Amino acid sequence: MTSAFKKMICRFLAIALITLPFQTGQASMIGTDQVNTAATVQLDRNLVSSYLSRAQTVSEFQVLGLNSQDAIDRVAAMTDDEVSTLAGKISAVPAGGDGLVLLILVVFFIWYFAFRR
């Protein structure tokens, strides 16, 4: 009886080894572009959330009747591409009065050299 039981177990194991896959997972190298993408997305999320946490932005939300926490929650629900696009727009916009100061200086110098002489 033990001989028949051993044969049955051996046949079961042989069939199981043939039909079941040997390898269920695969290890591979991660490219630097994948790692950089994850880090970039996190930096973009930090940039947008820090912009939304600024006092001026919070006060503008309150003037419009919005809650700043709702905006932060909506940014957290955005996809990575949407956050990257938004962070790119925030970075591309000139800071507060930099353009205005430059314009005032140009007008002043034009006035000074055109009308002062």
C-alpha positions, 0 to 999 in steps of 0.5 A: 500500500505504501508503494501505491501511495508513493507512486500516486504522490510521485505522479501528482508531483510530476504533473504539478511540476509540468503544468505549474510555472517555474517562475512567477515573478521577474526581476529586472533593472529599473531604468533611471528615467523611471526613478527620475520620473517618480522623483520629479512627480513628487517635487511637482506635487510639493511645488503645487501644494506649497503654492496652495499653502501660501498666505496670499493664495489662501486669502485669495481663496477666501475672497472667492469663497473657496476653502484652501483645503478643498484645493489641496485635496483636489491636487492630491486626487490629480494624476501625475501628468496633470500635476506636472502640467500645473507645476510647469505653469506655476514655474513659467509664470513670472513672480509677483512684480518682476515684470512690472519693475522691469517695465517701470525701469525701462519707461523711466530710462526712456523718459530720463534720456528723451526728455531730460536733455 
